[in-house]
Amino acid sequence: MNETRVLLRSRFAPCSVTQGAAAIHPATAGDPVIRREKPRGSTLIELLAALVIASLFFFTFLSVFRSTVKASARIASNLLRYRQARSFFLVFERDLRNTVDTFSFPFKGEEGKCSFITFQERPFQVDYLWKNGLLVRRRGEDSRVLLVHVKKFSLEYAYKDSDRGNIVFLPIWGEISDQGPPAFLRVSFELDQKGELVPFSKMVDIPQGQIGWLTAGGKRA
């Protein structure tokens, strides 16, 4: 009888809360405990890395910006030089194509200058001179600067070589009184653009002109 009571007590003995929970939810008894980490700030190395990356972007942008500004300034300077050259060619061609052949004042040309009579409403003498980096058009007492920063200027006149039969250009014209104006004149010059020389060259034809002659031995006739 006593053994029966002991067995009954052991069977119906109350279990603890922990044991009861494990009995009811046996699958969660061995699950790991999830812990939440506290938020941490950026480290010094991360801040330095961000600063280096930002600096690289800044200096790259600054370099591109400077290159763009320099390219824009160079383009503007080139346009100015081309406009000056174009204005010179327009005036020079107009004077040459209106030149008048006179025995009293024939066309005279050298490498860096030329003088002739041109006609615009009335005939007058015009001189083109290159001196001290300036190309000047002179009409009587009136002088006008057409080009500045001219580092090189040359005028060449067309001759026909009687030996070879080809056309050559020489930097002299007008030694013979009845030679008249040249049929073709080649003008070349260089403009200084902040240390960089920009070359220009053009062939000008004079309808009322004639081609000079070179006799045997290269003598002008």
VODO-509211 format. One record per residue (C-alpha): residue number from 1; residue in three letters; z, x negated, y negated. Coordinates in steps of 0.02 Angstrom, whole numbers, plus 50000, padded with zeros to 5 digits. Last residue first. Example, Ala and Ser with C-alpha at 12.3 -4.5 7.8 and 13.67 -1.06 7.14 Angstrom:
// residues 2
[node 2,SER,[50357,49316,50053]] [node 1,ALA,[50390,49385,50225]] 
// end
This chain:
// residues 221
[node 221,ALA,[44076,46804,45534]] [node 220,ARG,[44240,46743,45606]] [node 219,LYS,[44234,46582,45705]] [node 218,GLY,[44286,46591,45888]] [node 217,GLY,[44183,46444,45950]] [node 216,ALA,[44023,46544,45956]] [node 215,THR,[44028,46684,45829]] [node 214,LEU,[44167,46812,45811]] [node 213,TRP,[44113,46972,45729]] [node 212,GLY,[44214,47106,45638]] [node 211,ILE,[44204,47289,45685]] [node 210,GLN,[44163,47410,45546]] [node 209,GLY,[44256,47539,45443]] [node 208,GLN,[44202,47710,45377]] [node 207,PRO,[44289,47803,45519]] [node 206,ILE,[44449,47700,45511]] [node 205,ASP,[44537,47702,45680]] [node 204,VAL,[44724,47672,45696]] [node 203,MET,[44798,47601,45856]] [node 202,LYS,[44986,47622,45875]] [node 201,SER,[45139,47522,45921]] [node 200,PHE,[45327,47550,45915]] [node 199,PRO,[45465,47445,45991]] [node 198,VAL,[45653,47487,45987]] [node 197,LEU,[45760,47330,45972]] [node 196,GLU,[45943,47351,46022]] [node 195,GLY,[46073,47266,45913]] [node 194,LYS,[46134,47426,45831]] [node 193,GLN,[45959,47500,45825]] [node 192,ASP,[45842,47368,45756]] [node 191,LEU,[45666,47434,45735]] [node 190,GLU,[45518,47340,45809]] [node 189,PHE,[45341,47339,45741]] [node 188,SER,[45160,47353,45795]] [node 187,VAL,[45003,47405,45700]] [node 186,ARG,[44830,47393,45776]] [node 185,LEU,[44683,47416,45659]] [node 184,PHE,[44513,47479,45710]] [node 183,ALA,[44350,47496,45611]] [node 182,PRO,[44402,47361,45487]] [node 181,PRO,[44368,47387,45301]] [node 180,GLY,[44217,47302,45221]] [node 179,GLN,[44153,47131,45275]] [node 178,ASP,[44049,47103,45118]] [node 177,SER,[44166,46977,45038]] [node 176,ILE,[44208,46880,45196]] [node 175,GLU,[44389,46826,45216]] [node 174,GLY,[44441,47008,45225]] [node 173,TRP,[44539,47018,45387]] [node 172,ILE,[44673,46917,45477]] [node 171,PRO,[44795,46948,45621]] [node 170,LEU,[44662,46948,45758]] [node 169,PHE,[44621,47081,45887]] [node 168,VAL,[44488,47056,46021]] [node 167,ILE,[44348,47170,46078]] [node 166,ASN,[44236,47112,46221]] [node 165,GLY,[44059,47040,46223]] [node 164,ARG,[44112,46876,46301]] [node 163,ASP,[44021,46754,46187]] [node 162,SER,[43993,46870,46039]] [node 161,ASP,[44179,46916,46033]] [node 160,LYS,[44194,47080,45939]] [node 159,TYR,[44333,47089,45812]] [node 158,ALA,[44467,47221,45782]] [node 157,TYR,[44610,47190,45661]] [node 156,GLU,[44793,47154,45696]] [node 155,LEU,[44944,47202,45590]] [node 154,SER,[45116,47140,45637]] [node 153,PHE,[45296,47189,45600]] [node 152,LYS,[45455,47123,45680]] [node 151,LYS,[45640,47152,45645]] [node 150,VAL,[45621,47309,45540]] [node 149,HIS,[45795,47372,45494]] [node 148,VAL,[45721,47493,45366]] [node 147,LEU,[45555,47585,45360]] [node 146,LEU,[45456,47676,45225]] [node 145,VAL,[45530,47598,45069]] [node 144,ARG,[45432,47658,44917]] [node 143,SER,[45372,47552,44772]] [node 142,ASP,[45293,47621,44611]] [node 141,GLU,[45230,47491,44489]] [node 140,GLY,[45053,47498,44558]] [node 139,ARG,[45063,47585,44726]] [node 138,ARG,[45178,47489,44842]] [node 137,ARG,[45223,47543,45017]] [node 136,VAL,[45371,47443,45081]] [node 135,LEU,[45426,47395,45255]] [node 134,LEU,[45601,47322,45245]] [node 133,GLY,[45682,47191,45358]] [node 132,ASN,[45681,47058,45223]] [node 131,LYS,[45495,47080,45188]] [node 130,TRP,[45353,47182,45261]] [node 129,LEU,[45222,47233,45133]] [node 128,TYR,[45095,47374,45126]] [node 127,ASP,[44991,47377,44967]] [node 126,VAL,[44896,47522,44889]] [node 125,GLN,[44760,47516,44757]] [node 124,PHE,[44700,47677,44678]] [node 123,PRO,[44553,47796,44693]] [node 122,ARG,[44570,47975,44627]] [node 121,GLU,[44617,48143,44703]] [node 120,GLN,[44681,48039,44849]] [node 119,PHE,[44567,47890,44878]] [node 118,THR,[44622,47723,44951]] [node 117,ILE,[44586,47546,44891]] [node 116,PHE,[44653,47407,45000]] [node 115,SER,[44796,47285,45027]] [node 114,CYS,[44875,47227,45190]] [node 113,LYS,[45036,47143,45244]] [node 112,GLY,[45127,47059,45387]] [node 111,GLU,[44986,46988,45494]] [node 110,GLU,[44857,46979,45356]] [node 109,GLY,[44737,47105,45283]] [node 108,LYS,[44619,47118,45136]] [node 107,PHE,[44503,47267,45109]] [node 106,PRO,[44383,47229,44968]] [node 105,PHE,[44423,47243,44782]] [node 104,SER,[44271,47221,44670]] [node 103,PHE,[44150,47244,44813]] [node 102,THR,[44221,47416,44852]] [node 101,ASP,[44245,47505,45019]] [node 100,VAL,[44358,47656,44994]] [node 99,THR,[44505,47692,45107]] [node 98,ASN,[44541,47873,45147]] [node 97,ARG,[44567,47842,45333]] [node 96,LEU,[44684,47697,45294]] [node 95,ASP,[44792,47792,45170]] [node 94,ARG,[44814,47942,45285]] [node 93,GLU,[44849,47830,45434]] [node 92,PHE,[44987,47737,45340]] [node 91,VAL,[45071,47896,45277]] [node 90,LEU,[45074,47980,45448]] [node 89,PHE,[45122,47820,45538]] [node 88,PHE,[45271,47793,45423]] [node 87,SER,[45335,47970,45446]] [node 86,ARG,[45322,47951,45635]] [node 85,ALA,[45418,47787,45631]] [node 84,GLN,[45558,47865,45528]] [node 83,ARG,[45566,48016,45644]] [node 82,TYR,[45572,47902,45796]] [node 81,ARG,[45714,47801,45719]] [node 80,LEU,[45815,47958,45680]] [node 79,LEU,[45787,48028,45854]] [node 78,ASN,[45846,47865,45930]] [node 77,SER,[46006,47871,45825]] [node 76,ALA,[46041,48050,45880]] [node 75,ILE,[46012,48003,46062]] [node 74,ARG,[46129,47853,46045]] [node 73,ALA,[46266,47959,45966]] [node 72,SER,[46251,48089,46105]] [node 71,ALA,[46258,47954,46239]] [node 70,LYS,[46412,47877,46159]] [node 69,VAL,[46500,48046,46150]] [node 68,THR,[46457,48086,46331]] [node 67,SER,[46519,47917,46391]] [node 66,ARG,[46683,47942,46296]] [node 65,PHE,[46708,48114,46375]] [node 64,VAL,[46671,48049,46550]] [node 63,SER,[46799,47910,46527]] [node 62,LEU,[46930,48030,46458]] [node 61,PHE,[46904,48151,46604]] [node 60,THR,[46926,48011,46729]] [node 59,PHE,[47080,47948,46635]] [node 58,PHE,[47160,48120,46641]] [node 57,PHE,[47121,48153,46824]] [node 56,LEU,[47192,47985,46875]] [node 55,SER,[47348,48014,46769]] [node 54,ALA,[47378,48184,46853]] [node 53,ILE,[47365,48103,47025]] [node 52,VAL,[47488,47965,46975]] [node 51,LEU,[47613,48092,46904]] [node 50,ALA,[47606,48199,47061]] [node 49,ALA,[47640,48046,47168]] [node 48,LEU,[47787,47996,47057]] [node 47,LEU,[47863,48171,47070]] [node 46,GLU,[47845,48171,47259]] [node 45,ILE,[47928,47999,47270]] [node 44,LEU,[48073,48057,47161]] [node 43,THR,[48110,48203,47278]] [node 42,SER,[48074,48383,47236]] [node 41,GLY,[48222,48504,47246]] [node 40,ARG,[48304,48579,47404]] [node 39,PRO,[48318,48761,47459]] [node 38,LYS,[48469,48790,47581]] [node 37,GLU,[48422,48799,47762]] [node 36,ARG,[48450,48964,47855]] [node 35,ARG,[48526,48948,48030]] [node 34,ILE,[48461,49040,48183]] [node 33,VAL,[48584,49034,48332]] [node 32,PRO,[48500,48998,48496]] [node 31,ASP,[48491,49139,48629]] [node 30,GLY,[48599,49115,48787]] [node 29,ALA,[48693,49282,48788]] [node 28,THR,[48551,49378,48719]] [node 27,ALA,[48471,49424,48886]] [node 26,PRO,[48639,49486,48961]] [node 25,HIS,[48659,49622,48834]] [node 24,ILE,[48786,49747,48908]] [node 23,ALA,[48875,49620,49015]] [node 22,ALA,[48876,49490,48880]] [node 21,ALA,[48945,49617,48759]] [node 20,GLY,[49080,49667,48883]] [node 19,GLN,[49129,49488,48914]] [node 18,THR,[49145,49457,48730]] [node 17,VAL,[49245,49615,48702]] [node 16,SER,[49364,49574,48845]] [node 15,CYS,[49366,49669,49009]] [node 14,PRO,[49490,49805,49053]] [node 13,ALA,[49559,49796,49232]] [node 12,PHE,[49483,49930,49341]] [node 11,ARG,[49436,49820,49486]] [node 10,SER,[49587,49707,49476]] [node 9,ARG,[49705,49852,49461]] [node 8,LEU,[49627,49939,49610]] [node 7,LEU,[49640,49783,49716]] [node 6,VAL,[49823,49759,49672]] [node 5,ARG,[49862,49940,49711]] [node 4,THR,[49782,49928,49884]] [node 3,GLU,[49880,49769,49923]] [node 2,ASN,[50042,49862,49882]] [node 1,MET,[50000,50000,50000]] 
// end
